[in-house]
Amino acid sequence: MTQAIEGKHILLAEDDELVAFTVEDILLHAKAGSLTMAASVREALRILENGSFDLAIVDINLNGEASWPVATELRRLGIPYLSVTGYGDMLDHELVTALLPKPYSMQQLLKATAALVS
């Protein structure tokens, strides 16, 4: 399962520092190539202008702002992404193609990210 993300460049858009650093640890332990973090919609969009990514993990709510502009840009760029949310697993939105409800385990995160690039 972790082989799928080995060497991959990942964008993580997450506003909760503890969650972001935990996810970073999990993904780097699984041998992801690199992880770039953004804590806001604006920061994520700026990073996407200047970077190349294999996949992204995007919290649906970034500091009280919906991250739909980030999802739209990822879709435009052809970058697969995982939407994560603490608002439950019943979210129905056209930009949500893969959803992981919070809280999630390390295994759930690795399985969901691996599915994006397999």
ABEGO torsion letter per residue (X at the ends): XAAAABGBBBBBBBABAAAAAAAAAAAAAAGBABBBBBABAAAAAAAAAABBBABBBBBABBGGBBAAAAAAAAAAAGBBBBBBBAAEAABBBAABABBBBOBBBAAAAAAAAAAAAX
